[in-house]
Amino acid sequence: AANELLFKSSAMHNLMQQLQLVSPTDASVLIIGESGTGKELIAQQIHKRSLCPDKPFITVDCSTIVEHLIESELFGHKKGAFTGATHSQPGLIVQADGGTLFLDEVGELPLDIQSKLLRFVQEKTFVPVGDQRVRKVDVRLVFATNRNLPDEVTEVRFRADLYHRINVFTLKLPALKHRSEDSLLLSRHFLLQFIQQYKKDIKDFSDNALEKLHNYTWPGNVRELRNCIMRAVILCSG
């Protein structure tokens, strides 16, 4: 997956320089960027270059967890804490102990969970659901969002105090249209990948295809580009 971080654009060079400086520290990192720009890849790179790259890297996709289960998914729960809690379970935070906890789409979290997260971000302590005891963990926090958090704060959908806590070191991922020299580099990378995967006898893009790839603005970013090449390889008969 790291190969998808191919680039020659100055926008990505600047980003990777910042990443190299912040990775071996304990500072929280907020990655902002449109959907499909590769925020999770960047989070993985931060972990790889962190002080504990051999420790766990745990991803929490805040947009996909069922709302009433978010708290127990994150902080764990004690047996009998709620209907269906037949045994105690450690949360994702505990699983990440010593390593990196990546909270993807943190802007999607409900406000009541945001206040519990704030305490955790400040103290690195938490209380599992249905428990009284305070637990402590040592995790590196990386957050990502495609939302404009200052706007979310103004609209009272995101807590201002939490925003200021997580907005320590921000990495802004450029959209693919702002790194146009990378699109052909990535196109060729994905082409080779899918030629091998689908065992196709394809030499290269036609001139017409190259022109189209170059002129398109990729609103869905790298994810859209990857899917486009994959579909093209599957459909190509020679």
C-alpha positions as CSV (number, residue, x, y, z in Angstrom):
1,A,0.0,0.0,0.0
2,A,2.9,2.3,0.7
3,N,3.6,2.3,-3.0
4,E,0.5,4.4,-3.4
5,L,2.5,7.2,-1.9
6,L,4.3,7.7,-5.2
7,F,4.8,11.4,-6.0
8,K,7.0,13.9,-7.6
9,S,4.8,17.0,-6.9
10,S,6.2,19.7,-4.6
11,A,2.9,19.6,-2.6
12,M,3.6,16.0,-1.6
13,H,7.3,16.6,-1.0
14,N,6.4,19.3,1.5
15,L,3.9,17.1,3.2
16,M,6.4,14.2,3.6
17,Q,9.0,16.5,5.0
18,Q,6.6,17.6,7.7
19,L,5.6,14.0,8.3
20,Q,9.2,13.0,8.8
21,L,9.7,15.7,11.4
22,V,6.5,15.0,13.4
23,S,6.6,11.1,13.3
24,P,9.3,10.4,15.9
25,T,7.6,12.7,18.5
26,D,4.7,12.0,20.7
27,A,2.6,14.9,19.3
28,S,-0.9,14.3,18.2
29,V,-1.4,14.7,14.5
30,L,-4.5,15.8,12.6
31,I,-4.7,14.8,9.0
32,I,-7.1,16.8,6.9
33,G,-8.1,16.2,3.3
34,E,-10.8,15.2,0.9
35,S,-12.1,11.7,0.7
36,G,-9.9,9.4,-1.3
37,T,-6.7,11.3,-0.8
38,G,-5.1,8.6,1.3
39,K,-5.4,9.8,4.9
40,E,-5.0,6.3,6.3
41,L,-1.9,5.7,4.3
42,I,-0.4,8.8,5.8
43,A,-1.4,7.7,9.3
44,Q,0.4,4.4,8.7
45,Q,3.5,6.2,7.5
46,I,3.5,8.2,10.8
47,H,3.3,5.0,12.8
48,K,6.1,3.3,10.7
49,R,8.4,6.3,11.5
50,S,7.2,6.6,15.1
51,L,9.2,5.7,18.2
52,C,7.3,2.4,18.4
53,P,6.8,1.1,14.9
54,D,6.6,-2.5,16.1
55,K,3.7,-1.8,18.4
56,P,0.1,-2.0,17.3
57,F,-1.5,0.4,14.8
58,I,-5.3,0.4,15.4
59,T,-7.7,2.1,13.1
60,V,-11.1,3.3,14.3
61,D,-13.5,4.4,11.5
62,C,-15.7,6.8,13.5
63,S,-18.2,7.0,10.5
64,T,-19.0,3.3,10.5
65,I,-19.5,2.4,14.1
66,V,-23.1,2.2,15.3
67,E,-23.7,5.3,17.4
68,H,-24.7,3.5,20.7
69,L,-21.7,1.2,20.4
70,I,-19.0,3.8,19.8
71,E,-18.3,4.2,23.5
72,S,-17.8,0.5,24.2
73,E,-15.9,0.0,21.0
74,L,-13.4,2.7,22.0
75,F,-13.2,2.4,25.8
76,G,-14.3,-1.3,26.2
77,H,-17.0,-2.5,28.6
78,K,-17.5,-4.5,31.7
79,K,-19.6,-7.7,31.7
80,G,-23.3,-6.8,32.1
81,A,-22.7,-3.1,31.3
82,F,-25.6,-3.2,28.8
83,T,-28.0,-5.7,27.2
84,G,-25.9,-8.2,25.3
85,A,-22.7,-7.5,27.2
86,T,-22.2,-11.2,28.1
87,H,-18.5,-10.7,28.9
88,S,-16.0,-7.9,29.5
89,Q,-14.2,-6.6,26.5
90,P,-11.2,-4.3,26.1
91,G,-11.8,-1.4,23.7
92,L,-9.7,-0.4,20.7
93,I,-7.8,2.1,22.9
94,V,-6.4,-0.7,25.1
95,Q,-5.5,-2.7,21.9
96,A,-3.4,0.3,20.7
97,D,-1.5,0.6,24.0
98,G,2.1,1.4,23.3
99,G,1.4,2.0,19.6
100,T,-0.8,4.3,17.5
101,L,-4.5,4.9,17.7
102,F,-5.9,6.3,14.4
103,L,-9.3,7.9,14.6
104,D,-10.5,8.2,11.1
105,E,-13.4,10.7,10.3
106,V,-13.3,12.0,13.8
107,G,-15.7,14.8,12.7
108,E,-18.5,12.2,12.6
109,L,-18.4,11.5,16.3
110,P,-21.5,12.4,18.3
111,L,-21.1,15.3,20.8
112,D,-21.4,13.1,24.0
113,I,-18.6,10.8,22.8
114,Q,-16.5,13.9,21.9
115,S,-16.6,15.0,25.6
116,K,-15.4,11.5,26.7
117,L,-12.7,11.5,24.0
118,L,-11.6,15.0,25.2
119,R,-10.8,13.6,28.6
120,F,-8.9,10.8,27.1
121,V,-6.9,13.1,24.8
122,Q,-6.0,15.3,27.8
123,E,-5.2,12.7,30.4
124,K,-4.7,9.4,28.4
125,T,-7.1,7.9,31.0
126,F,-10.6,6.5,30.4
127,V,-13.2,4.4,32.2
128,P,-14.7,1.4,30.4
129,V,-18.5,1.3,30.1
130,G,-20.1,0.0,33.2
131,D,-16.9,0.2,35.2
132,Q,-15.7,2.7,37.9
133,R,-12.0,2.2,37.7
134,V,-9.9,4.6,35.7
135,R,-7.4,3.0,33.3
136,K,-4.4,4.6,31.8
137,V,-2.7,3.8,28.4
138,D,0.2,5.2,26.4
139,V,-0.9,5.7,22.8
140,R,0.1,8.1,20.0
141,L,-3.0,9.7,18.6
142,V,-3.6,10.4,15.0
143,F,-6.9,11.9,13.8
144,A,-8.3,12.4,10.3
145,T,-11.3,14.2,8.8
146,N,-12.6,15.3,5.5
147,R,-14.8,17.9,7.2
148,N,-13.9,21.5,7.9
149,L,-13.6,21.3,11.6
150,P,-13.6,25.1,12.3
151,D,-17.0,25.2,10.4
152,E,-18.2,22.2,12.5
153,V,-17.2,24.1,15.7
154,T,-19.1,27.2,14.5
155,E,-22.2,25.0,13.8
156,V,-21.8,23.4,17.3
157,R,-21.4,20.0,15.7
158,F,-17.8,19.6,17.0
159,R,-16.6,20.7,20.5
160,A,-14.3,23.7,20.3
161,D,-12.1,22.4,23.2
162,L,-11.7,19.0,21.5
163,Y,-10.7,20.7,18.3
164,H,-8.0,22.8,20.0
165,R,-6.7,19.7,21.7
166,I,-6.4,17.6,18.5
167,N,-5.3,20.5,16.3
168,V,-1.7,20.3,17.5
169,F,0.2,19.4,14.3
170,T,-1.9,19.4,11.1
171,L,-1.0,17.7,7.9
172,K,-3.1,18.9,4.9
173,L,-3.3,16.3,2.2
174,P,-3.5,17.9,-1.2
175,A,-6.3,16.8,-3.6
176,L,-5.1,14.9,-6.7
177,K,-6.1,17.9,-8.9
178,H,-3.4,19.9,-7.0
179,R,-0.7,17.4,-7.7
180,S,-1.4,16.7,-11.4
181,E,2.1,15.5,-12.1
182,D,1.4,12.6,-9.8
183,S,-1.7,11.4,-11.6
184,L,0.2,9.7,-14.5
185,L,2.8,8.3,-12.1
186,L,0.0,6.7,-10.0
187,S,-1.9,5.6,-13.2
188,R,1.2,3.6,-14.4
189,H,1.7,2.2,-10.9
190,F,-1.9,0.9,-10.7
191,L,-1.8,-0.3,-14.3
192,L,1.2,-2.5,-13.5
193,Q,-0.4,-3.7,-10.4
194,F,-3.7,-4.7,-12.1
195,I,-2.0,-6.2,-15.2
196,Q,-0.2,-8.6,-12.8
197,Q,-3.3,-9.2,-10.7
198,Y,-5.6,-10.0,-13.7
199,K,-2.8,-11.5,-15.8
200,K,-3.5,-9.3,-18.8
201,D,-1.3,-8.7,-21.8
202,I,-1.3,-4.9,-21.8
203,K,1.7,-2.8,-22.7
204,D,0.7,0.8,-21.8
205,F,-1.9,3.5,-22.1
206,S,-2.8,4.7,-25.5
207,D,-2.0,8.4,-26.3
208,N,-5.6,9.2,-26.2
209,A,-6.0,7.6,-22.8
210,L,-3.0,9.4,-21.4
211,E,-4.4,12.7,-22.5
212,K,-7.7,12.0,-20.9
213,L,-6.0,10.9,-17.7
214,H,-3.9,14.0,-17.6
215,N,-6.8,16.4,-18.3
216,Y,-9.3,14.9,-15.8
217,T,-9.5,16.5,-12.3
218,W,-10.3,13.4,-10.2
219,P,-12.9,14.7,-7.7
220,G,-12.7,11.3,-6.0
221,N,-8.9,11.6,-5.7
222,V,-6.5,8.6,-5.6
223,R,-9.3,6.2,-4.8
224,E,-11.2,7.2,-7.9
225,L,-8.0,6.9,-10.0
226,R,-7.3,3.5,-8.7
227,N,-10.8,2.2,-9.3
228,C,-10.8,3.7,-12.8
229,I,-7.6,1.9,-13.8
230,M,-8.8,-1.3,-12.2
231,R,-12.0,-1.2,-14.2
232,A,-10.1,-0.3,-17.4
233,V,-7.8,-3.3,-17.0
234,I,-10.7,-5.7,-16.3
235,L,-12.5,-4.5,-19.4
236,C,-9.4,-4.4,-21.7
237,S,-9.2,-7.4,-24.1
238,G,-5.7,-6.7,-25.4
